[in-house]
């Protein structure tokens, strides 16, 4: 089995993007996580994006990612959602978007460079290029892999957020610690002892005088939210429980350090774009791919395991880990190679 194409680290100082301003389609199934993957890469390429949101149903949804686009969608015909002129680049993520990117590759030919984010478990001909995280098993000559997933929270964007006042967060005492809380999934569990232990861990941060910025997710169970509310009552803290505007980008930008639950690869990867210390709390359970991901970050000096309680906060630094720029560089390189081989496409 061949290895994935090696991908260099972030290239914030790269010259102007050759695809800057180029027309691009992002084919989306509406899932926020899928859209973040594509948006991060599109932003790094500086593309002009048109969103193509799809919602196949019935048999056509059941057959995805292997089946075709439903005939009633009239793919490629004038007046349909997917009609010429074709874009320079197309990005897609998610099982139900794969039939569309495959149909686009067939219709547009070499005019559109097609990219699938994550492994749809289809053949290599479904797209020109696939991105997968390093802990994924897919490999091949048209597969690239990075340790963390791409996302729109680039170091430059975080610096811009950091430069703008946020009275609620700026008033918190230093060090400000962002506590990024996931929840149970197929691999991790949060029985009562784990909930109590995590609450005690957060309380120990408050005891050190840290200003806490806590965000929950859709997976966070009610008993954990209640425990966190009780823990931070009367302390300098901001706790977001899903109501109103999500301050997550501000939390990342303003944090001096992080405490992240191990069940969320995305939240850990997003925190890694800051270059700030990250402690990882492990609930019950685990899985090979999660273990590999966390071990790789720890080996690179990005994360450390959370203690049972904080007696002090350690300080360490590392180069921000931001995959979107590296992926964008690789897409641009391959796109330029195609243009050199087929100059009539320009």
Order of alpha helices (4+ residues) and beta strands (2+ residues): beta-alpha-beta-alpha-beta-alpha-beta-beta-beta-alpha-alpha-beta-beta-alpha-beta-alpha-beta-alpha-beta-alpha-beta-beta-alpha-beta-alpha
